[in-house]
Amino acid sequence: MKVILRLKPPIFLWYLSIIALFLISFSSPLHAHDAVCEGEEAAAMPRFELDEIVVTASRIEEPIRTIPRNVTVITSGDIEQAPGNSIVDLIARESGLHLRSFFGNDKQAVIDIRGMGDTAPSNVVVMVDGVRLNSPDLTGPDFSSIHLDQVERIEIVRGAGSVIYGDGAVGGVINIITKEGRKEPEVCLYTSYGSYATFDGRACYRGSSNNLNLAAMGDYYDSDGYRENGYFQKKDASVKTGYDPSDYVSFRLAGSLHQDEYGLPGPVSKENKDIREKRTTTDRPHDYGETTDWRVVGDVEIWLGKWGMLSAKRGYRIRDNSYIIGYSPLISETDQTDTIDEDTKSLILGYNKDYDAFGLHHGLQCGIDYYVTEYVREERSRDQRKNSETKPIGGYLSNDWHLTKDLLLQWGYRYNEYKGRFREDLRKSFNGIKRWVNGDITEKKLTHNVYDAGLVYAYRPEATFFSGYATSFRIPNVDEFARADECLKPQQGRHLEIGGRIHLGDTMEWAVTLFRAEIEDEIYFGEDPLTGESFNRNYDEKTMRRGVETDVRIYPTDSMYLWGNYTYTEAKFEDKATFVPLVPRHKASVGVEWNILKPLVLSLTGTFVGSRFDGNDENNNRYEKLDCYTVLDGKLTFTHRGFTLFIGVNNILDELYSTTAYSESYYPMPTRNAYGGLEWRF
């Protein structure tokens, strides 16, 4: 692959370079991270990733240096210092990841990995404590149901993960790991207020006693939103407890409740997207939605000594969502309210064992995951009801084999079986009274075999190089099956990547990855050129994604941390050589954290996203491209004796931009906005 870049650096890169040079020249030798609470020691080690222990790549703990993938870890320390107000703001700054937001908040926001485009919600798997957050329909994972204060760390594994995670792990996997109780009990109280009458208040507790630990959090968030009818109100509560009766057995139980109400302002026209007083308006002042989402996860781990480790995880999720799109005063609100009811049960079993052979250390793991989802979408506005029950089950085997002390071979295999029952009902009128009439049942049964293999070479303890090959699959979701071509098939992919990670002492870490993904029968929603009817079908030609991801982390002084990344992604239809809509070819992020004084930290984050084709412009000649944009965010934090004061400004450059558009109907993002608040930990 030959990539030639002729890219004029966006102006914010020059600004940040000047700022960084100024700060380096005048900064004092202070620690890069200070304690949040009095008495804690400042972090002495830089936030480099080569030695991080992660669980997402294989579902067992392993250092990044042994993984043949591009992996990123976002820690709770990163979260506390970073500008931004949501998980999607935080994740979107990483290499290879791209944010698409409809209304400027994390509700219905999409994180795309490696150029999946419009179907990213179904091609990127998001986990919370090892259980899927993805919904079985096109809505994808609801990031707004996870509060930042719950998060201990976020692990991002780019590339195919179908062997370990099954269906939909095509672009990558994001695993959000929530906090547990602390050794020393802690209570935190938090409040903030900002632009658009945005209020956020929460309380949390984390502590432990003997073998029992507990973490609990409650939060209330309310915002008018950037646009008319762009309000968003949510309430979150979560509890997570752990019990370790001995060194051989541990139990975990976590539960959460998320409730929200939100406006649906819809898009604005091409003519109004760059006019400040018009881009905030809406022609849908009465469209809205509301959600109730319950999740419970319990797991147990049993250590069998020399015989390895057994684990079992059981999850439950109940999601109710109602909404009105296209409100009419001529129809009763009941008859135009659509509803979604989802009930998902999951069971994940695992076994892993380390063993020695030929004088070298190796590892083996296997597992089974089983999901049962009952899903009903009632569309009263169209007199239709879609019922489905899906039962995917898969078994996998993976092995880490040291060929030499410095050369590791990883390989894995999965067999997956999918069963689905679908029924579409119609609401018909009988003597003036509408009643539901059940339709015929359609059954689907699909099987898949996928595998992966990778090599990791530890040239030195501070330098590793890797390469990997994997296959992937994605089964159509319930929305796609409900409105599909008769011949709709699952998509299958082949993925290749090669890269390396190097760090120089405690000063600098650098990583680069080249990737290539070829997908056959990719699923999309499109128009039949003969009939003009739109439905879900497979592309006739292959789609190709290839590119490069680079990351750098630098500590020029003890008081300063600099980071940056750049991603080039070429997502194309192979035969006609057009680009996949909504995928930017160029994306770059840079950031700086500076301890101006020991308790005072300044954080700046800038992101540049290149132009993209309109979401409905598969042939690249129908609509105007979305403009490139540059967003700069900043945050100033002062911490003393358990108190933290902070102020932040998002979109400092006051950019007018949109992350997504369809047929030149745009969803504008907020302009410059500010917030401030106080947190007390004791």
C-alpha positions as CSV (number, residue, x, y, z in Angstrom):
1,M,0.0,0.0,0.0
2,K,1.3,3.4,-1.0
3,V,-0.1,6.4,0.8
4,I,0.9,9.9,-0.4
5,L,-0.3,12.8,1.9
6,R,-0.4,16.4,0.8
7,L,-2.2,17.9,3.8
8,K,-1.9,21.5,4.8
9,P,-1.9,21.5,8.7
10,P,-5.0,23.0,10.2
11,I,-4.3,26.3,11.9
12,F,-5.0,25.0,15.4
13,L,-1.9,22.7,15.1
14,W,0.2,25.8,14.7
15,Y,-1.5,27.4,17.7
16,L,-1.0,24.4,19.9
17,S,2.7,24.0,18.8
18,I,3.3,27.6,19.8
19,I,1.5,27.1,23.1
20,A,3.4,23.9,23.8
21,L,6.8,25.5,23.1
22,F,5.9,28.4,25.4
23,L,4.9,26.1,28.2
24,I,7.9,23.9,27.8
25,S,10.2,27.0,28.1
26,F,8.6,28.3,31.3
27,S,7.2,25.3,33.1
28,S,8.6,24.2,36.4
29,P,9.6,20.7,37.3
30,L,6.4,19.6,39.0
31,H,4.7,16.2,38.8
32,A,2.5,15.6,35.9
33,H,-0.4,14.3,38.1
34,D,-1.3,15.3,41.6
35,A,-3.5,13.6,44.1
36,V,-7.2,14.2,43.9
37,C,-7.6,13.7,47.6
38,E,-5.2,14.9,50.3
39,G,-2.7,12.3,51.4
40,E,-2.5,10.5,48.0
41,E,0.8,10.4,46.3
42,A,1.1,12.0,42.9
43,A,1.4,9.5,40.0
44,A,5.1,9.0,39.4
45,M,4.9,6.9,36.2
46,P,4.0,8.4,32.9
47,R,0.8,7.3,31.2
48,F,2.4,5.0,28.7
49,E,0.5,2.0,27.4
50,L,3.1,-0.6,26.6
51,D,3.0,-2.1,30.1
52,E,-0.8,-1.6,30.6
53,I,-2.8,-4.8,31.5
54,V,-6.0,-5.1,29.5
55,V,-8.8,-7.7,29.3
56,T,-10.7,-6.7,26.2
57,A,-8.5,-8.2,23.5
58,S,-8.9,-11.8,24.8
59,R,-11.2,-11.5,27.9
60,I,-8.3,-12.3,30.2
61,E,-5.7,-10.0,31.7
62,E,-2.7,-9.6,29.4
63,P,-0.2,-6.7,28.8
64,I,-0.6,-4.6,25.7
65,R,3.0,-5.6,24.7
66,T,1.7,-9.2,24.0
67,I,-1.3,-8.2,21.8
68,P,-1.1,-8.1,18.0
69,R,-3.5,-5.2,17.7
70,N,-3.6,-1.5,18.1
71,V,-4.9,-1.0,21.6
72,T,-5.6,2.1,23.6
73,V,-6.4,2.5,27.3
74,I,-8.1,5.5,28.8
75,T,-7.7,5.6,32.6
76,S,-9.7,7.4,35.3
77,G,-6.8,9.8,35.5
78,D,-7.2,10.7,31.8
79,I,-11.0,11.2,32.3
80,E,-10.5,13.6,35.3
81,Q,-8.2,15.9,33.4
82,A,-9.7,15.8,29.9
83,P,-11.9,18.5,28.5
84,G,-15.3,17.3,27.4
85,N,-18.5,16.2,29.2
86,S,-19.3,12.7,28.0
87,I,-17.8,9.4,27.1
88,V,-18.2,10.0,23.3
89,D,-16.2,13.3,23.6
90,L,-13.4,11.4,25.4
91,I,-13.3,8.4,23.0
92,A,-13.6,10.4,19.8
93,R,-10.1,12.0,20.2
94,E,-8.4,8.7,19.8
95,S,-6.8,7.5,16.6
96,G,-9.0,5.6,14.2
97,L,-12.2,6.6,16.0
98,H,-14.7,9.1,14.6
99,L,-17.7,10.7,16.3
100,R,-21.0,11.3,14.6
101,S,-23.5,13.1,16.8
102,F,-27.0,14.2,15.8
103,F,-27.8,16.7,18.6
104,G,-24.6,17.6,20.3
105,N,-24.9,15.2,23.2
106,D,-24.2,11.5,23.7
107,K,-27.7,10.4,23.1
108,Q,-27.9,8.6,19.7
109,A,-24.2,9.4,19.2
110,V,-22.2,7.0,17.1
111,I,-18.5,6.0,17.4
112,D,-17.0,4.7,14.2
113,I,-13.8,2.7,14.2
114,R,-11.8,2.2,11.0
115,G,-14.3,3.7,8.6
116,M,-17.4,1.6,8.9
117,G,-19.6,4.6,7.9
118,D,-23.3,4.7,8.4
119,T,-23.5,1.1,9.8
120,A,-20.9,1.7,12.5
121,P,-23.5,1.1,15.3
122,S,-23.7,-2.5,14.1
123,N,-20.0,-2.9,13.1
124,V,-18.5,-1.8,16.4
125,V,-19.1,-3.8,19.6
126,V,-19.4,-1.8,22.9
127,M,-19.2,-3.7,26.2
128,V,-19.8,-2.7,29.8
129,D,-18.0,-4.9,32.2
130,G,-17.7,-7.6,29.5
131,V,-21.4,-7.6,28.5
132,R,-22.7,-6.1,25.3
133,L,-24.3,-2.6,25.3
134,N,-25.3,-2.8,21.6
135,S,-29.0,-3.0,21.0
136,P,-30.3,-5.5,18.5
137,D,-31.6,-2.8,16.2
138,L,-30.0,0.0,14.2
139,T,-29.8,2.4,17.2
140,G,-26.6,0.8,18.4
141,P,-25.2,1.3,21.9
142,D,-26.6,4.1,24.1
143,F,-23.5,5.9,25.5
144,S,-25.7,8.3,27.5
145,S,-26.6,5.4,29.8
146,I,-23.0,5.2,31.1
147,H,-21.9,8.1,33.2
148,L,-18.3,9.2,33.2
149,D,-18.1,9.0,37.0
150,Q,-18.9,5.2,36.8
151,V,-15.9,4.6,34.5
152,E,-12.6,3.2,35.9
153,R,-11.1,2.7,32.4
154,I,-11.9,2.3,28.8
155,E,-10.1,-0.2,26.6
156,I,-10.3,0.2,22.8
157,V,-9.2,-2.7,20.5
158,R,-9.2,-1.8,16.9
159,G,-9.8,-4.3,14.1
160,A,-11.8,-7.6,13.9
161,G,-12.6,-9.2,17.2
162,S,-15.1,-11.8,16.0
163,V,-13.3,-14.8,17.4
164,I,-13.7,-13.5,21.0
165,Y,-16.8,-11.3,20.6
166,G,-18.7,-12.8,17.7
167,D,-21.2,-11.0,15.6
168,G,-20.5,-7.3,14.7
169,A,-16.9,-7.0,16.0
170,V,-15.7,-5.8,12.7
171,G,-14.3,-2.3,13.1
172,G,-13.3,-2.8,16.7
173,V,-14.4,-3.4,20.3
174,I,-14.8,-0.8,23.1
175,N,-14.9,-2.1,26.7
176,I,-16.1,0.2,29.4
177,I,-15.0,-1.0,32.9
178,T,-16.8,0.5,35.8
179,K,-15.4,1.4,39.2
180,E,-15.3,-0.8,42.2
181,G,-15.1,0.0,45.9
182,R,-11.9,1.6,47.2
183,K,-9.7,0.3,50.0
184,E,-10.1,3.6,51.7
185,P,-13.8,4.7,51.8
186,E,-14.6,7.8,49.8
187,V,-17.7,10.0,49.3
188,C,-17.9,12.5,46.4
189,L,-20.3,15.3,45.7
190,Y,-20.3,17.0,42.4
191,T,-22.2,19.9,40.7
192,S,-21.7,21.9,37.6
193,Y,-23.6,24.4,35.5
194,G,-23.0,25.6,32.0
195,S,-24.3,27.0,28.7
196,Y,-27.8,26.1,27.5
197,A,-28.9,26.0,31.2
198,T,-27.0,22.7,31.6
199,F,-27.0,21.4,35.2
200,D,-25.3,18.2,36.4
201,G,-25.3,17.0,40.0
202,R,-24.3,13.7,41.5
203,A,-23.2,11.9,44.6
204,C,-21.1,8.7,44.9
205,Y,-19.7,6.3,47.5
206,R,-16.8,3.8,47.1
207,G,-15.5,1.8,50.0
208,S,-14.8,-1.7,51.3
209,S,-15.0,-3.7,54.5
210,N,-13.1,-6.9,55.0
211,N,-13.8,-9.0,51.9
212,L,-16.7,-6.9,50.7
213,N,-16.5,-3.7,48.5
214,L,-19.2,-1.4,47.3
215,A,-19.5,1.4,44.7
216,A,-22.7,3.4,44.3
217,M,-23.5,6.5,42.3
218,G,-26.6,8.7,41.6
219,D,-26.7,11.5,39.0
220,Y,-29.2,14.0,37.6
221,Y,-28.5,15.9,34.4
222,D,-30.7,18.5,32.7
223,S,-30.0,20.7,29.6
224,D,-32.0,22.8,27.3
225,G,-29.6,21.9,24.5
226,Y,-28.0,23.9,21.8
227,R,-31.1,23.8,19.5
228,E,-34.8,24.4,19.9
229,N,-36.4,21.2,21.2
230,G,-32.9,19.9,21.8
231,Y,-33.4,19.4,25.5
232,F,-32.0,16.3,27.3
233,Q,-32.7,15.2,30.8
234,K,-31.5,12.0,32.4
235,K,-31.3,10.3,35.7
236,D,-28.7,7.5,36.5
237,A,-28.2,5.2,39.4
238,S,-25.7,2.4,39.7
239,V,-24.5,0.0,42.4
240,K,-21.6,-2.5,42.1
241,T,-20.5,-4.8,44.8
242,G,-17.8,-7.4,45.1
243,Y,-17.2,-10.2,47.6
244,D,-14.0,-12.2,47.8
245,P,-14.5,-14.9,50.5
246,S,-11.1,-16.5,49.8
247,D,-8.1,-16.2,47.5
248,Y,-9.8,-18.8,45.2
249,V,-13.3,-17.4,44.7
250,S,-14.6,-13.9,43.8
251,F,-18.2,-12.6,43.2
252,R,-19.3,-9.4,41.5
253,L,-22.8,-8.0,41.1
254,A,-23.6,-4.7,39.3
255,G,-26.9,-3.0,38.6
256,S,-27.8,0.3,36.9
257,L,-30.9,2.3,36.0
258,H,-31.0,4.9,33.3
259,Q,-34.0,7.1,32.5
260,D,-34.1,10.0,30.0
261,E,-36.3,12.4,28.1
262,Y,-35.1,14.2,25.0
263,G,-36.2,16.4,22.2
264,L,-35.8,15.4,18.6
265,P,-35.2,18.7,16.6
266,G,-34.4,16.9,13.3
267,P,-32.0,18.3,10.7
268,V,-31.6,21.8,9.2
269,S,-31.3,22.7,5.5
270,K,-28.1,23.3,3.6
271,E,-29.0,27.0,3.4
272,N,-29.3,27.4,7.2
273,K,-26.5,25.2,8.5
274,D,-24.0,28.1,8.6
275,I,-26.4,30.9,9.7
276,R,-26.1,31.2,13.5
277,E,-29.6,32.3,14.2
278,K,-31.2,29.7,11.9
279,R,-29.0,26.6,12.6
280,T,-30.5,26.3,16.1
281,T,-34.1,26.3,14.9
282,T,-36.4,23.3,14.3
283,D,-39.5,22.5,12.3
284,R,-40.2,19.6,14.7
285,P,-41.0,21.3,18.0
286,H,-43.1,18.5,19.4
287,D,-41.0,15.4,18.5
288,Y,-39.5,13.7,21.5
289,G,-38.4,10.4,23.0
290,E,-37.9,8.8,26.4
291,T,-36.0,5.7,27.6
292,T,-35.9,3.5,30.6
293,D,-32.9,1.1,30.7
294,W,-32.2,-1.5,33.4
295,R,-29.0,-3.6,33.4
296,V,-27.9,-6.2,35.9
297,V,-24.6,-8.2,35.6
298,G,-23.3,-10.9,38.0
299,D,-20.2,-12.9,37.6
300,V,-18.1,-15.4,39.5
301,E,-14.4,-16.4,39.1
302,I,-13.0,-19.6,40.6
303,W,-9.2,-20.2,40.7
304,L,-8.4,-23.9,40.4
305,G,-4.7,-23.6,41.1
306,K,-2.6,-25.5,38.6
307,W,-5.8,-26.4,36.7
308,G,-6.5,-22.8,35.7
309,M,-9.4,-20.4,36.1
310,L,-13.2,-20.7,35.6
311,S,-15.5,-17.8,35.1
312,A,-19.2,-17.3,34.5
313,K,-21.1,-14.1,33.8
314,R,-24.8,-13.6,33.7
315,G,-26.4,-10.4,32.3
316,Y,-30.0,-9.0,32.1
317,R,-31.1,-5.9,30.2
318,I,-34.6,-4.4,29.9
319,R,-35.0,-1.4,27.7
320,D,-38.2,0.5,27.0
321,N,-38.1,3.4,24.5
322,S,-41.0,5.5,23.2
323,Y,-40.9,8.3,20.8
324,I,-42.8,10.5,18.3
325,I,-41.3,11.5,15.0
326,G,-43.4,13.7,12.7
327,Y,-45.9,14.9,15.3
328,S,-49.4,15.8,14.0
329,P,-52.0,17.7,16.0
330,L,-54.7,15.9,14.0
331,I,-53.8,12.5,15.5
332,S,-54.0,11.5,19.2
333,E,-50.6,11.3,20.8
334,T,-51.2,7.6,21.6
335,D,-51.8,6.7,18.0
336,Q,-48.5,8.4,16.9
337,T,-46.3,7.1,19.7
338,D,-43.9,4.4,18.6
339,T,-42.4,2.0,21.2
340,I,-39.5,-0.4,21.5
341,D,-39.4,-3.1,24.1
342,E,-36.1,-5.1,24.5
343,D,-35.4,-7.9,26.9
344,T,-31.9,-9.5,26.6
345,K,-30.4,-12.3,28.7
346,S,-26.8,-13.2,28.3
347,L,-24.5,-16.0,29.6
348,I,-20.8,-16.0,29.2
349,L,-18.6,-18.9,30.4
350,G,-14.8,-18.9,30.2
351,Y,-11.8,-21.1,31.1
352,N,-8.2,-20.2,30.9
353,K,-5.0,-21.9,31.9
354,D,-1.3,-20.9,31.8
355,Y,1.1,-23.8,31.2
356,D,4.8,-24.4,30.4
357,A,6.2,-26.5,27.5
358,F,9.6,-26.7,25.9
359,G,11.0,-24.4,28.6
360,L,8.6,-21.6,27.6
361,H,5.4,-20.1,29.1
362,H,2.1,-20.4,27.1
363,G,-1.6,-19.7,27.7
364,L,-4.9,-21.4,26.6
365,Q,-8.4,-20.1,26.9
366,C,-11.9,-21.1,25.7
367,G,-15.4,-20.0,26.2
368,I,-19.0,-19.9,25.3
369,D,-21.3,-16.9,25.0
370,Y,-25.1,-17.1,24.6
371,Y,-27.6,-14.3,24.2
372,V,-31.4,-14.4,24.0
373,T,-33.2,-11.2,22.9
374,E,-36.9,-10.7,22.7
375,Y,-37.6,-7.5,20.8
376,V,-40.9,-5.7,19.8
377,R,-41.1,-2.5,17.9
378,E,-44.6,-1.1,17.7
379,E,-45.0,1.6,15.1
380,R,-48.6,2.9,15.5
381,S,-47.9,5.7,13.1
382,R,-47.6,3.1,10.4
383,D,-49.9,0.5,11.9
384,Q,-47.1,-2.0,12.0
385,R,-45.6,-4.2,14.8
386,K,-42.3,-6.1,14.4
387,N,-41.6,-9.0,16.7
388,S,-38.4,-11.0,16.9
389,E,-36.5,-13.4,19.1
390,T,-32.8,-14.0,18.4
391,K,-30.6,-16.6,19.9
392,P,-26.9,-16.4,18.9
393,I,-24.5,-18.9,20.6
394,G,-20.8,-19.2,20.0
395,G,-17.8,-21.2,21.3
396,Y,-14.2,-20.0,20.9
397,L,-10.7,-21.4,21.5
398,S,-7.6,-19.2,21.7
399,N,-4.0,-20.0,22.5
400,D,-0.8,-17.9,23.2
401,W,2.3,-19.9,22.2
402,H,5.8,-18.7,22.7
403,L,7.9,-19.8,19.7
404,T,10.9,-18.3,21.4
405,K,11.4,-16.1,24.5
406,D,10.8,-13.0,22.4
407,L,8.4,-14.3,19.7
408,L,4.8,-15.0,20.5
409,L,2.2,-16.7,18.3
410,Q,-1.5,-16.1,19.0
411,W,-4.3,-17.9,17.2
412,G,-8.0,-18.4,17.8
413,Y,-11.1,-20.0,16.3
414,R,-14.9,-19.5,16.8
415,Y,-17.9,-21.4,15.7
416,N,-21.1,-19.4,15.9
417,E,-24.7,-20.3,15.4
418,Y,-27.6,-17.8,15.0
419,K,-31.3,-18.6,15.3
420,G,-34.0,-15.9,14.8
421,R,-37.8,-15.9,14.6
422,F,-39.4,-12.8,13.0
423,R,-43.1,-11.8,12.7
424,E,-44.6,-8.6,11.3
425,D,-48.1,-7.7,12.5
426,L,-50.5,-5.2,11.0
427,R,-53.1,-3.0,12.8
428,K,-56.3,-3.2,10.9
429,S,-59.7,-1.6,11.3
430,F,-62.7,-3.7,12.3
431,N,-66.0,-1.8,12.5
432,G,-64.0,1.3,13.2
433,I,-61.9,-0.3,15.9
434,K,-58.2,-1.0,15.1
435,R,-56.8,-4.3,16.2
436,W,-53.5,-6.1,15.8
437,V,-53.5,-9.0,13.3
438,N,-50.5,-11.4,13.7
439,G,-48.5,-12.1,10.6
440,D,-46.6,-15.2,9.4
441,I,-43.4,-16.3,11.3
442,T,-40.1,-16.3,9.4
443,E,-37.2,-18.3,10.8
444,K,-33.5,-17.7,10.1
445,K,-30.6,-20.1,11.0
446,L,-27.0,-19.1,10.2
447,T,-23.6,-20.5,11.1
448,H,-20.2,-19.0,10.9
449,N,-16.6,-20.1,11.3
450,V,-14.0,-17.4,12.0
451,Y,-10.4,-17.4,13.0
452,D,-7.5,-15.1,13.7
453,A,-3.7,-15.4,14.1
454,G,-1.0,-12.9,15.1
455,L,2.7,-12.6,15.8
456,V,4.3,-10.4,18.5
457,Y,8.0,-9.8,18.5
458,A,9.6,-8.2,21.6
459,Y,12.7,-6.7,20.2
460,R,13.5,-5.2,23.5
461,P,11.4,-4.7,26.7
462,E,10.6,-1.2,25.5
463,A,9.9,-2.1,21.8
464,T,7.4,-4.6,20.3
465,F,6.3,-5.3,16.8
466,F,3.2,-7.1,15.7
467,S,1.2,-8.4,12.7
468,G,-2.2,-10.1,12.6
469,Y,-4.8,-11.6,10.3
470,A,-8.4,-12.2,11.2
471,T,-11.8,-12.9,9.7
472,S,-15.0,-11.3,10.8
473,F,-18.8,-11.5,10.3
474,R,-21.9,-9.5,10.9
475,I,-25.5,-10.8,10.9
476,P,-28.2,-8.4,9.9
477,N,-29.9,-6.8,12.9
478,V,-33.7,-7.0,13.5
479,D,-34.4,-3.7,11.7
480,E,-32.4,-4.9,8.7
481,F,-34.2,-8.3,8.5
482,A,-37.6,-6.5,8.9
483,R,-37.1,-4.5,5.7
484,A,-34.8,-6.5,3.5
485,D,-34.1,-7.9,0.1
486,E,-35.2,-11.5,-0.1
487,C,-31.5,-12.5,-0.6
488,L,-30.1,-10.4,2.3
489,K,-27.0,-12.3,3.6
490,P,-24.5,-11.8,6.5
491,Q,-21.4,-9.8,5.7
492,Q,-17.9,-11.3,6.0
493,G,-14.5,-9.7,6.2
494,R,-10.8,-10.3,6.1
495,H,-8.5,-8.1,8.1
496,L,-4.7,-7.5,8.1
497,E,-2.7,-5.2,10.3
498,I,1.0,-4.6,11.1
499,G,2.5,-2.2,13.6
500,G,4.8,-1.5,16.5
501,R,5.1,0.3,19.8
502,I,8.2,1.9,21.2
503,H,8.9,3.9,24.3
504,L,12.0,5.8,25.3
505,G,12.5,5.7,29.0
506,D,10.0,8.0,30.8
507,T,10.0,10.6,28.1
508,M,8.2,9.4,25.0
509,E,6.1,6.6,23.6
510,W,5.2,6.1,19.9
511,A,3.0,3.7,18.1
512,V,2.0,3.1,14.4
513,T,-0.3,0.6,12.8
514,L,-1.1,-0.1,9.1
515,F,-4.4,-1.8,8.5
516,R,-6.4,-3.3,5.6
517,A,-10.0,-4.7,5.7
518,E,-11.8,-6.3,2.8
519,I,-15.6,-6.9,3.3
520,E,-17.9,-9.0,1.1
521,D,-21.7,-8.7,1.1
522,E,-21.5,-5.5,3.2
523,I,-25.0,-4.7,4.5
524,Y,-26.5,-1.3,3.7
525,F,-29.8,0.6,3.3
526,G,-30.2,1.8,-0.2
527,E,-32.6,2.5,-3.1
528,D,-33.4,0.0,-5.9
529,P,-32.5,1.9,-9.1
530,L,-35.3,0.0,-10.9
531,T,-38.2,0.4,-8.5
532,G,-37.1,3.4,-6.4
533,E,-37.9,1.4,-3.2
534,S,-35.4,1.5,-0.3
535,F,-34.5,-1.6,1.7
536,N,-31.6,-3.3,3.3
537,R,-29.4,-5.4,1.0
538,N,-25.8,-6.4,0.3
539,Y,-23.4,-4.4,-1.9
540,D,-22.6,-6.3,-5.1
541,E,-19.0,-5.3,-4.9
542,K,-16.4,-5.6,-2.1
543,T,-15.6,-2.7,0.1
544,M,-12.1,-1.9,1.2
545,R,-10.7,0.0,4.2
546,R,-7.0,0.7,4.6
547,G,-5.0,3.2,6.3
548,V,-2.5,4.1,9.0
549,E,-2.9,5.1,12.7
550,T,-0.2,6.8,14.6
551,D,0.0,7.9,18.3
552,V,2.7,9.7,20.3
553,R,2.9,10.6,24.0
554,I,5.6,12.9,25.3
555,Y,6.7,14.1,28.8
556,P,9.1,17.0,27.9
557,T,9.2,17.9,31.6
558,D,7.8,16.5,34.8
559,S,5.0,19.1,34.7
560,M,3.9,18.6,31.2
561,Y,2.2,15.8,29.2
562,L,1.8,16.1,25.4
563,W,0.0,13.7,23.1
564,G,-1.1,13.5,19.5
565,N,-2.4,11.2,16.9
566,Y,-3.1,11.1,13.2
567,T,-5.3,8.7,11.2
568,Y,-5.5,8.2,7.4
569,T,-8.5,6.1,6.4
570,E,-9.4,5.2,2.8
571,A,-12.8,3.5,2.7
572,K,-13.8,2.7,-0.9
573,F,-16.0,0.6,-3.0
574,E,-13.5,-1.6,-4.8
575,D,-14.9,-1.7,-8.3
576,K,-16.3,1.8,-8.9
577,A,-13.6,3.4,-6.8
578,T,-15.9,5.7,-4.9
579,F,-15.6,6.5,-1.2
580,V,-17.8,5.2,1.6
581,P,-20.1,8.1,2.8
582,L,-19.5,9.7,6.2
583,V,-15.9,8.5,6.5
584,P,-13.2,11.2,6.7
585,R,-9.9,10.3,5.1
586,H,-7.9,12.6,7.5
587,K,-8.3,13.0,11.3
588,A,-5.8,14.3,13.8
589,S,-6.0,15.1,17.5
590,V,-3.4,16.8,19.8
591,G,-3.5,17.7,23.5
592,V,-1.5,19.1,26.3
593,E,-1.8,18.9,30.1
594,W,0.3,21.3,32.1
595,N,0.7,21.6,35.9
596,I,1.0,25.3,36.0
597,L,1.3,25.0,39.8
598,K,1.1,21.9,41.9
599,P,-2.7,22.1,42.4
600,L,-3.5,23.8,39.0
601,V,-3.8,21.9,35.7
602,L,-4.5,23.3,32.3
603,S,-5.8,20.8,29.6
604,L,-6.2,21.6,25.9
605,T,-7.5,19.2,23.3
606,G,-7.8,19.9,19.6
607,T,-9.3,17.7,16.9
608,F,-9.3,18.1,13.1
609,V,-11.7,16.0,11.0
610,G,-11.5,16.1,7.2
611,S,-14.3,16.4,4.7
612,R,-16.7,13.5,4.2
613,F,-19.3,12.5,1.6
614,D,-23.0,12.9,2.4
615,G,-24.6,9.9,4.1
616,N,-26.8,9.3,1.0
617,D,-24.1,9.9,-1.6
618,E,-22.8,6.4,-2.4
619,N,-21.7,7.5,-5.9
620,N,-19.9,10.7,-4.6
621,N,-21.6,12.9,-7.2
622,R,-25.1,13.7,-5.8
623,Y,-24.7,16.0,-2.8
624,E,-22.2,18.5,-1.4
625,K,-19.6,17.1,0.9
626,L,-19.6,17.8,4.6
627,D,-16.9,20.5,5.4
628,C,-13.8,19.7,7.4
629,Y,-13.8,21.2,10.9
630,T,-11.4,21.9,13.8
631,V,-12.6,21.8,17.4
632,L,-10.5,23.0,20.3
633,D,-11.6,22.4,23.9
634,G,-10.0,23.5,27.2
635,K,-10.3,22.9,30.9
636,L,-8.7,24.4,34.0
637,T,-8.7,22.4,37.2
638,F,-7.7,23.4,40.7
639,T,-7.5,20.8,43.5
640,H,-6.8,21.3,47.2
641,R,-7.7,19.3,50.3
642,G,-10.3,17.1,48.5
643,F,-11.9,20.1,46.7
644,T,-11.7,20.4,43.0
645,L,-12.8,23.6,41.2
646,F,-13.0,23.5,37.4
647,I,-14.0,25.6,34.4
648,G,-14.0,24.5,30.8
649,V,-14.8,25.9,27.3
650,N,-15.8,23.6,24.4
651,N,-15.3,24.6,20.8
652,I,-13.1,27.6,21.8
653,L,-12.7,28.6,18.1
654,D,-16.5,28.8,17.8
655,E,-16.5,26.6,14.7
656,L,-19.8,26.1,12.8
657,Y,-19.8,22.4,11.8
658,S,-21.8,19.2,11.5
659,T,-20.6,15.6,12.0
660,T,-23.4,14.1,9.9
661,A,-25.8,14.8,7.1
662,Y,-28.2,13.0,4.8
663,S,-29.3,14.4,1.4
664,E,-27.9,17.8,2.5
665,S,-30.0,17.8,5.6
666,Y,-27.5,18.7,8.4
667,Y,-27.3,18.1,12.1
668,P,-25.4,21.1,13.5
669,M,-23.2,20.8,16.5
670,P,-23.0,23.4,19.3
671,T,-20.9,26.5,19.0
672,R,-18.7,27.9,21.8
673,N,-20.0,26.9,25.2
674,A,-18.7,26.9,28.7
675,Y,-19.2,25.1,32.0
676,G,-17.9,25.2,35.6
677,G,-18.3,23.4,38.8
678,L,-17.1,22.0,42.1
679,E,-16.3,18.5,43.3
680,W,-15.7,17.5,46.9
681,R,-14.2,14.1,47.9
682,F,-13.9,13.1,51.5
